[in-house]
Amino acid sequence: MPARVSEAIILRTYPMKEADLVVSFLTRDQGKLRGVAKRARRPKSAFGAGLERLSQVKMSYFQRETRELVNLDSCDLVHSQFALTADYAAGVVLDYFAEITEQLLPPGEPNERFFRLLGAMLDHLRSHQPGAVWRAATYFSLWAVRLSGFLPDLDVCLGCGSWLGEPPNARRAFFARVQPGLVCEDCCRTLPPGASWELSADSRAVAAEMLRTPIGQLSGRDWSRETAADLRHFLVQRIETQIERKLLAAPVLEAL
């Protein structure tokens, strides 16, 4: 079968045999794929630095319908994230992006919007704007859940169906692992003690803005780890419930 050439973002690599690598990568047109890069671990490999985590490349590969793994032929590096790894926080958020993408997306299902989301986050990190790590982590988490189809309505109580409102007249809202959405203060009383957390009205407003605005056009607020931390907590819970496992990079990110 003739080789395909796709825009791709490298997610993860695994050693195989003495010199090969198994590569998980996200393509614009074919979704998430895995392939074998032969002799990629040798010093003079033809793949060079193109297989580093979240490198943006043009990947050439052979794909057979009867085989799970494609055969990687070569990759041309478009953008390296090597400069970002000098910043520890940026390096952690790269791990966070890669882990969520790897765990959340099914193999072989095209998802161009997710591909563009990940590319936009990498562009934003390379802009080195103040607070870029936290802005990108929150934006990516929200849209990863949205594009995967399990983002609940953030304005409506899941328990009684009442409207939670918007600032300055917003009602208090809460979330828990046992609930797929938000509940009001009255409905929260039915949850086990200590099993719920509050999602502030300000963080819900941040989410509403992010759902309608590109990341580069968000309003100019000062972003730090505390900004919308409760929103990230809620979104990570939704992701972990969906994939049925704990994310490894999320607690490291929030500990920065």
C-alpha positions, 0 to 999 in steps of 0.5 A: 500500500502506498505511504500516507503523509499526514500532519501529526503530533507525537504523543508517546513512544515505547521501546521495542526490541533492541533499537525500535520504538512504538510511537503513538501519534495524533494525525489530522486526517486519521486520528490517533495511530500507533506505529513502529519506527525501526532502528529509531533508537540508534544514534544515526536514526533517520527519525532524529528528534522528530519523535520527541514528545509533542513534536509537530511533524509530517509523518510518512507511514504505511498502513494495512487494514489487517494490522494494528500497528502502522509502519513508520517510514520517516518524519519531517520536523515542523515544530519542536517543543524542546525550548519549552522543556527548559521551563519545568511548568511548561514541561509538566503541562506538555505531559498533561496534554499528551496523557489526556490525548493518549487516554481520551481519544479512541484509535483510528477515529479522525478528530480534526477539531481535537488536532487543531485544539492541541496545535493551538495550545502548543502555539500558545505555550510558545508565545511565552505570555504570562500565565500561559501554562495555566491558561492553556491547561484550563482551556485544553481541559475544557475543550478536551471534555467538550469535544469528547462529548461529555461536558455537562451544562454548567448553568443547570442543576443536574438534580432539580433542573433549576438555573444556576445563573450568572454573576453577580446573581449566580447561585452556588454550584457543586460537583462530585465524582458520583455526579456527571454534572453540577448540582445546586446547594439544596441538591448537594445536601443529598451527597455524602459528607466531604464528597463534593466541591464547589465550582465558583461562579467566576470559574463558570464564567471563565468556562463560558468565555472559553467555550465561545472565544479562541485562547488568544482572544480571552479577556486580559486577566492575570492567570496563576495556579489558583485561577480556575483551579476548581474548574480544572479539578472538575474537568479532571474528574470528568476525564478520569471517570470517562477513562476509568483511571487516574491521570498521572500528570494532573496532580503534578501540574496542580502541585507546581 
